[in-house]
Amino acid sequence: MPFNPNEFFKLAQKMLSDTKYDNEPGWRTVINRCYYGVFLQIRESLKAELLKVDEELFDAFNKEYTRGKMHSLIKNILKSINPKTGTFFAKVQKSRRKSDYDLSINVTKNEAEEAIALASIILKSIKTDLSKITHKRIRNKIQRILLH
């Protein structure tokens, strides 16, 4: 059975409430697992939706995956479907980059809590957002992003 990326998000939630991880390394890890839980769920859901509605877009999506552009691609597709969801995703993505790569700054518990809160909103809206792919206008936007 394939791994469910929601397990990363659940782990992030558990870690945030566990006193063993109530420190900066824990908060950095919470943000990372939170982001990847959301990113991977969106990626897999998007692949499934594209496969159902447009094989050409599905193939273009997979091609971008092999080019290593998936993170920005997901953000741009989300923004084209629902700007609010896309903006929230971009915030969690920025927080993940900061917590993973910028060791000169402190990461706080508030930042980890915000990542969890934004990810929760994203996950609640993603099924509705991705169902919009069936609309021709949304497919055209995605097509412009993928087939630039």
Secondary structure, DSSP 8 states (H G I E B T S, - for coil): ----THHHHHHHHHHHH-GGG-SHHHHHHHHHHHHHHHHHHHHHHHHHHHHHH-HHHHHHHHHHHHTT-HHHHHHHHHHHH-HHHHHHHHHHHHHHHHHHH-TTS---HHHHHHHHHHHHHHHHHHHHHHHGGGSHHHHHHHHHHH--
